[in-house]
């Protein structure tokens, strides 16, 4: 009985040892925190990166916000060392930008970059009242809008009939001179109006001669080839000479 009991104990120990070795061989080793953390950190940065933000390729942890105004302000100024323009327009000695920002009242003041500088000189900046800075920016935006509007309305059109009356033609040519003096582009459209008589060959020639003389007298010149056909519909585009 003792020998049987010993054999059974030996067999049980062998099975346990074999099972343990097989479990150990098939079990995958756990990743240590040092291997997991960099992967998770990169995934979190990608998921929670603000929309529209631009990341600096040198400092991957730093998020650079888009520039809000026509000039760079505060943290948008990239240089570490800057020069300040004082109230009298004089340049102070170069100083660290971080020191200036710490000394400012950020709720009332703003550091504005006036000159970005180059490899031989540091950027030039100015401390401004926030209200003054915003007023200047609004004025610039308004000027840009007005310039765009002016460019859309800078072309004027004068319409002439081939058989136009000489007195009416003289009046229209005065308008041409006025538009040219204001720097406008003028499109002269010659056409045959409905229910109007056909112009003779001599009238067409005299009209074209009068137009050439008026354009020359207004110190203007033709900017593109005539579009259309003489005696039918013809467009002549002129501008002031430089």
PAZA-101951 format. One record per residue (C-alpha): residue number from 1; residue in three letters; x, y, z. Coordinates in Angstrom, 3 decimals. Example, Ala and Ser with C-alpha at 12.3 -4.5 7.8 and 13.67 -1.06 7.14 Angstrom:
+-----+-----+----------+----------+----------+
!   i !  aa !       c1 !       c2 !       c3 !
+-----+-----+----------+----------+----------+
!   1 ! ALA !   12.300 !   -4.500 !    7.800 !
!   2 ! SER !   13.670 !   -1.060 !    7.140 !
+-----+-----+----------+----------+----------+
end
This chain:
+-----+-----+----------+----------+----------+
!   i !  aa !       c1 !       c2 !       c3 !
+-----+-----+----------+----------+----------+
!   1 ! UNK !    0.000 !    0.000 !    0.000 !
!   2 ! UNK !    2.838 !    2.330 !    0.836 !
!   3 ! UNK !    4.432 !    1.706 !   -2.572 !
!   4 ! UNK !    1.142 !    2.396 !   -4.387 !
!   5 ! UNK !    0.633 !    5.556 !   -2.374 !
!   6 ! UNK !    4.126 !    6.742 !   -3.285 !
!   7 ! UNK !    3.591 !    5.983 !   -6.996 !
!   8 ! UNK !    0.329 !    7.971 !   -6.999 !
!   9 ! UNK !    2.022 !   10.949 !   -5.330 !
!  10 ! UNK !    4.860 !   10.854 !   -7.840 !
!  11 ! UNK !    2.410 !   10.724 !  -10.778 !
!  12 ! UNK !    0.441 !   13.709 !   -9.386 !
!  13 ! UNK !    3.608 !   15.752 !   -8.994 !
!  14 ! UNK !    4.687 !   14.981 !  -12.573 !
!  15 ! UNK !    1.266 !   16.023 !  -13.989 !
!  16 ! UNK !    1.352 !   19.299 !  -12.038 !
!  17 ! UNK !    4.858 !   20.050 !  -13.187 !
!  18 ! UNK !    3.984 !   19.297 !  -16.856 !
!  19 ! UNK !    0.840 !   21.449 !  -16.712 !
!  20 ! UNK !    2.732 !   24.359 !  -15.153 !
!  21 ! UNK !    5.476 !   24.217 !  -17.789 !
!  22 ! UNK !    2.918 !   24.184 !  -20.642 !
!  23 ! UNK !    1.023 !   27.170 !  -19.150 !
!  24 ! UNK !    4.271 !   29.081 !  -18.789 !
!  25 ! UNK !    5.297 !   28.315 !  -22.405 !
!  26 ! UNK !    1.997 !   29.497 !  -23.931 !
!  27 ! UNK !    1.487 !   32.538 !  -21.722 !
!  28 ! UNK !    2.370 !   35.914 !  -23.397 !
!  29 ! UNK !    4.617 !   38.162 !  -21.345 !
!  30 ! UNK !    2.942 !   41.341 !  -20.088 !
!  31 ! UNK !    4.210 !   44.670 !  -21.402 !
!  32 ! UNK !    5.927 !   46.721 !  -18.794 !
!  33 ! UNK !    4.649 !   50.238 !  -18.090 !
!  34 ! UNK !    7.812 !   51.701 !  -19.650 !
!  35 ! UNK !    6.826 !   50.158 !  -23.022 !
!  36 ! UNK !    3.148 !   51.037 !  -22.807 !
!  37 ! UNK !    3.316 !   54.659 !  -21.672 !
!  38 ! UNK !    4.973 !   56.209 !  -24.799 !
!  39 ! UNK !    2.388 !   54.572 !  -27.072 !
!  40 ! UNK !   -0.556 !   55.748 !  -24.963 !
!  41 ! UNK !    0.915 !   59.233 !  -24.672 !
!  42 ! UNK !    1.204 !   59.609 !  -28.468 !
!  43 ! UNK !   -2.359 !   58.329 !  -28.955 !
!  44 ! UNK !   -3.728 !   60.785 !  -26.370 !
!  45 ! UNK !   -1.919 !   63.692 !  -28.048 !
!  46 ! UNK !   -3.403 !   62.766 !  -31.422 !
!  47 ! UNK !   -6.955 !   62.381 !  -30.070 !
!  48 ! UNK !   -7.033 !   65.544 !  -27.960 !
!  49 ! UNK !   -5.088 !   67.871 !  -30.273 !
!  50 ! UNK !   -7.200 !   71.085 !  -30.727 !
!  51 ! UNK !   -8.820 !   71.508 !  -34.139 !
!  52 ! UNK !   -6.896 !   73.927 !  -36.347 !
!  53 ! UNK !   -3.858 !   73.985 !  -34.077 !
!  54 ! UNK !   -0.418 !   73.743 !  -35.676 !
!  55 ! UNK !    2.222 !   71.748 !  -33.862 !
!  56 ! UNK !    5.818 !   72.890 !  -33.890 !
!  57 ! UNK !    7.971 !   70.145 !  -35.515 !
!  58 ! UNK !   10.810 !   70.927 !  -33.101 !
!  59 ! UNK !    8.745 !   71.019 !  -29.915 !
!  60 ! UNK !    6.121 !   68.333 !  -30.428 !
!  61 ! UNK !    4.519 !   69.063 !  -27.060 !
!  62 ! UNK !    3.922 !   72.745 !  -27.854 !
!  63 ! UNK !    0.703 !   73.836 !  -29.592 !
!  64 ! UNK !    0.996 !   77.051 !  -31.646 !
!  65 ! UNK !   -2.278 !   78.958 !  -31.943 !
!  66 ! UNK !   -3.200 !   80.643 !  -35.249 !
!  67 ! UNK !   -2.352 !   84.348 !  -35.494 !
!  68 ! UNK !   -5.477 !   86.403 !  -34.692 !
!  69 ! UNK !   -4.480 !   89.889 !  -35.875 !
!  70 ! UNK !   -2.495 !   91.490 !  -38.685 !
!  71 ! UNK !    0.488 !   91.781 !  -36.323 !
!  72 ! UNK !    1.908 !   89.216 !  -33.931 !
!  73 ! UNK !    1.232 !   89.829 !  -30.258 !
!  74 ! UNK !    2.387 !   88.441 !  -26.885 !
!  75 ! UNK !    3.204 !   84.705 !  -27.130 !
!  76 ! UNK !    2.826 !   84.757 !  -30.928 !
!  77 ! UNK !    6.141 !   86.634 !  -31.089 !
!  78 ! UNK !    8.647 !   83.853 !  -31.633 !
!  79 ! UNK !   11.862 !   85.576 !  -30.552 !
!  80 ! UNK !   13.186 !   85.239 !  -26.997 !
!  81 ! UNK !   15.010 !   88.591 !  -27.093 !
!  82 ! UNK !   13.326 !   91.791 !  -28.337 !
!  83 ! UNK !   13.719 !   95.571 !  -28.325 !
!  84 ! UNK !   11.001 !   97.852 !  -26.996 !
!  85 ! UNK !   10.048 !  101.206 !  -28.504 !
!  86 ! UNK !    9.329 !  103.653 !  -25.699 !
!  87 ! UNK !    6.752 !  106.471 !  -25.640 !
!  88 ! UNK !    9.203 !  108.840 !  -27.376 !
!  89 ! UNK !    9.897 !  106.416 !  -30.212 !
!  90 ! UNK !   13.356 !  105.532 !  -28.896 !
!  91 ! UNK !   14.664 !  101.962 !  -28.869 !
!  92 ! UNK !   15.533 !  100.510 !  -25.473 !
!  93 ! UNK !   18.274 !   97.935 !  -24.896 !
!  94 ! UNK !   17.457 !   94.360 !  -25.968 !
!  95 ! UNK !   15.674 !   92.396 !  -23.263 !
!  96 ! UNK !   14.011 !   89.019 !  -22.808 !
!  97 ! UNK !   10.420 !   88.858 !  -24.022 !
!  98 ! UNK !    9.404 !   86.729 !  -21.029 !
!  99 ! UNK !   10.442 !   89.505 !  -18.616 !
! 100 ! UNK !    8.323 !   92.039 !  -20.513 !
! 101 ! UNK !    5.270 !   89.763 !  -20.517 !
! 102 ! UNK !    5.603 !   89.104 !  -16.779 !
! 103 ! UNK !    5.767 !   92.833 !  -16.000 !
! 104 ! UNK !    2.754 !   93.731 !  -18.180 !
! 105 ! UNK !   -0.878 !   93.953 !  -17.142 !
! 106 ! UNK !   -2.152 !   91.423 !  -19.673 !
! 107 ! UNK !   -5.787 !   92.443 !  -19.192 !
! 108 ! UNK !   -5.032 !   96.052 !  -20.219 !
! 109 ! UNK !   -1.832 !   95.889 !  -22.262 !
! 110 ! UNK !   -0.546 !   93.975 !  -25.259 !
! 111 ! UNK !    2.950 !   93.441 !  -26.656 !
! 112 ! UNK !    2.849 !   94.138 !  -30.411 !
! 113 ! UNK !    5.557 !   93.187 !  -32.915 !
! 114 ! UNK !    6.334 !   96.137 !  -35.209 !
! 115 ! UNK !    9.354 !   94.695 !  -37.019 !
! 116 ! UNK !   10.168 !   90.943 !  -37.147 !
! 117 ! UNK !   13.910 !   91.644 !  -37.386 !
! 118 ! UNK !   16.365 !   89.350 !  -39.164 !
! 119 ! UNK !   19.605 !   87.459 !  -38.595 !
! 120 ! UNK !   21.448 !   90.653 !  -37.659 !
! 121 ! UNK !   18.882 !   92.381 !  -35.398 !
! 122 ! UNK !   16.223 !   91.383 !  -32.908 !
! 123 ! UNK !   12.491 !   92.089 !  -33.425 !
! 124 ! UNK !   11.195 !   95.524 !  -32.475 !
! 125 ! UNK !    8.045 !   95.561 !  -30.335 !
! 126 ! UNK !    5.816 !   98.043 !  -28.559 !
! 127 ! UNK !    3.638 !   97.842 !  -25.463 !
! 128 ! UNK !    0.200 !   99.212 !  -26.322 !
! 129 ! UNK !   -3.077 !   99.670 !  -24.535 !
! 130 ! UNK !   -5.395 !   96.865 !  -25.562 !
! 131 ! UNK !   -8.148 !   99.311 !  -26.540 !
! 132 ! UNK !   -5.802 !  101.308 !  -28.808 !
! 133 ! UNK !   -4.495 !   98.144 !  -30.436 !
! 134 ! UNK !   -7.991 !   96.853 !  -31.180 !
! 135 ! UNK !   -9.043 !  100.222 !  -32.613 !
! 136 ! UNK !   -6.060 !  100.136 !  -34.977 !
! 137 ! UNK !   -6.883 !   96.589 !  -36.054 !
! 138 ! UNK !  -10.522 !   97.508 !  -36.744 !
! 139 ! UNK !   -9.368 !  100.487 !  -38.816 !
! 140 ! UNK !   -7.081 !   98.210 !  -40.860 !
! 141 ! UNK !   -9.869 !   95.706 !  -41.459 !
! 142 ! UNK !  -12.178 !   98.520 !  -42.581 !
! 143 ! UNK !   -9.521 !   99.841 !  -44.984 !
! 144 ! UNK !   -9.103 !   96.376 !  -46.515 !
! 145 ! UNK !  -12.866 !   96.016 !  -46.979 !
! 146 ! UNK !  -13.102 !   99.440 !  -48.598 !
! 147 ! UNK !  -10.205 !   98.656 !  -50.925 !
! 148 ! UNK !  -11.899 !   95.431 !  -52.024 !
! 149 ! UNK !  -15.160 !   97.297 !  -52.596 !
! 150 ! UNK !  -13.365 !  100.019 !  -54.566 !
! 151 ! UNK !  -11.681 !   97.424 !  -56.772 !
! 152 ! UNK !  -15.082 !   95.965 !  -57.629 !
! 153 ! UNK !  -16.519 !   99.376 !  -58.537 !
! 154 ! UNK !  -13.383 !  100.830 !  -60.144 !
! 155 ! UNK !  -14.548 !  100.000 !  -63.673 !
! 156 ! UNK !  -16.955 !  102.472 !  -65.214 !
! 157 ! UNK !  -18.900 !  102.004 !  -68.424 !
! 158 ! UNK !  -19.886 !  104.566 !  -71.038 !
! 159 ! UNK !  -22.356 !  103.450 !  -73.679 !
! 160 ! UNK !  -22.487 !  105.182 !  -77.048 !
! 161 ! UNK !  -24.727 !  104.756 !  -80.054 !
! 162 ! UNK !  -22.991 !  104.652 !  -83.427 !
! 163 ! UNK !  -25.290 !  107.415 !  -84.632 !
! 164 ! UNK !  -24.991 !  109.504 !  -81.460 !
! 165 ! UNK !  -25.729 !  113.232 !  -81.598 !
! 166 ! UNK !  -22.546 !  115.409 !  -81.509 !
! 167 ! UNK !  -23.766 !  117.358 !  -78.452 !
! 168 ! UNK !  -24.533 !  114.142 !  -76.547 !
! 169 ! UNK !  -21.143 !  112.731 !  -77.589 !
! 170 ! UNK !  -19.359 !  115.794 !  -76.181 !
! 171 ! UNK !  -21.137 !  115.307 !  -72.838 !
! 172 ! UNK !  -20.216 !  111.616 !  -72.691 !
! 173 ! UNK !  -16.575 !  112.302 !  -73.500 !
! 174 ! UNK !  -16.379 !  114.745 !  -70.568 !
! 175 ! UNK !  -17.481 !  111.882 !  -68.299 !
! 176 ! UNK !  -14.705 !  109.778 !  -69.802 !
! 177 ! UNK !  -12.121 !  112.405 !  -68.832 !
! 178 ! UNK !  -13.536 !  112.618 !  -65.276 !
! 179 ! UNK !  -13.378 !  108.854 !  -64.734 !
! 180 ! UNK !   -9.809 !  108.696 !  -66.032 !
! 181 ! UNK !   -8.720 !  111.533 !  -63.709 !
! 182 ! UNK !  -10.014 !  109.482 !  -60.741 !
! 183 ! UNK !   -7.934 !  106.497 !  -61.812 !
! 184 ! UNK !  -10.877 !  104.409 !  -62.964 !
! 185 ! UNK !  -10.848 !  101.836 !  -65.745 !
! 186 ! UNK !  -13.394 !  102.810 !  -68.415 !
! 187 ! UNK !  -15.180 !  100.492 !  -70.813 !
! 188 ! UNK !  -16.545 !  102.367 !  -73.838 !
! 189 ! UNK !  -19.315 !  100.292 !  -75.373 !
! 190 ! UNK !  -20.421 !  101.287 !  -78.855 !
! 191 ! UNK !  -23.615 !   99.657 !  -80.050 !
! 192 ! UNK !  -26.582 !  100.060 !  -82.365 !
! 193 ! UNK !  -29.624 !  100.821 !  -80.275 !
! 194 ! UNK !  -33.002 !   99.447 !  -81.121 !
! 195 ! UNK !  -35.308 !  101.726 !  -83.176 !
! 196 ! UNK !  -32.349 !  103.977 !  -84.009 !
! 197 ! UNK !  -31.169 !  104.661 !  -87.528 !
! 198 ! UNK !  -28.070 !  103.011 !  -88.923 !
! 199 ! UNK !  -24.945 !  105.145 !  -88.817 !
! 200 ! UNK !  -23.246 !  105.973 !  -92.080 !
! 201 ! UNK !  -19.654 !  105.014 !  -92.820 !
! 202 ! UNK !  -18.554 !  108.640 !  -92.378 !
! 203 ! UNK !  -20.346 !  108.898 !  -88.996 !
! 204 ! UNK !  -18.643 !  105.740 !  -87.781 !
! 205 ! UNK !  -15.238 !  107.036 !  -88.893 !
! 206 ! UNK !  -15.816 !  110.444 !  -87.245 !
! 207 ! UNK !  -16.932 !  108.773 !  -84.007 !
! 208 ! UNK !  -13.850 !  106.562 !  -83.862 !
! 209 ! UNK !  -11.595 !  109.570 !  -84.555 !
! 210 ! UNK !  -13.335 !  111.538 !  -81.783 !
! 211 ! UNK !  -12.845 !  108.670 !  -79.335 !
! 212 ! UNK !   -9.147 !  108.330 !  -80.115 !
! 213 ! UNK !   -8.651 !  112.071 !  -79.620 !
! 214 ! UNK !  -10.602 !  112.067 !  -76.327 !
! 215 ! UNK !   -8.608 !  109.110 !  -74.982 !
! 216 ! UNK !   -5.332 !  110.807 !  -75.848 !
! 217 ! UNK !   -6.478 !  114.129 !  -74.356 !
! 218 ! UNK !   -7.437 !  112.371 !  -71.091 !
! 219 ! UNK !   -3.868 !  110.979 !  -70.869 !
! 220 ! UNK !   -5.262 !  107.451 !  -71.176 !
! 221 ! UNK !   -4.430 !  104.447 !  -73.298 !
! 222 ! UNK !   -6.122 !  101.299 !  -74.506 !
! 223 ! UNK !   -5.298 !   98.362 !  -72.178 !
! 224 ! UNK !   -6.568 !   95.485 !  -74.298 !
! 225 ! UNK !   -7.615 !   94.738 !  -77.846 !
! 226 ! UNK !  -11.005 !   95.990 !  -78.981 !
! 227 ! UNK !  -13.710 !   93.386 !  -78.416 !
! 228 ! UNK !  -16.427 !   93.145 !  -81.053 !
! 229 ! UNK !  -17.009 !   94.584 !  -84.502 !
! 230 ! UNK !  -17.075 !   98.158 !  -85.747 !
! 231 ! UNK !  -20.589 !   99.214 !  -86.728 !
! 232 ! UNK !  -22.174 !   96.552 !  -84.501 !
! 233 ! UNK !  -21.152 !   96.087 !  -80.846 !
! 234 ! UNK !  -17.641 !   97.116 !  -79.885 !
! 235 ! UNK !  -15.968 !   97.484 !  -76.458 !
! 236 ! UNK !  -12.856 !   99.613 !  -75.895 !
! 237 ! UNK !  -11.147 !   99.442 !  -72.473 !
! 238 ! UNK !   -8.940 !  102.358 !  -71.432 !
! 239 ! UNK !   -6.975 !  103.394 !  -68.331 !
! 240 ! UNK !   -4.822 !  106.297 !  -67.266 !
! 241 ! UNK !   -1.210 !  106.206 !  -68.439 !
! 242 ! UNK !    1.388 !  105.539 !  -65.749 !
+-----+-----+----------+----------+----------+
end
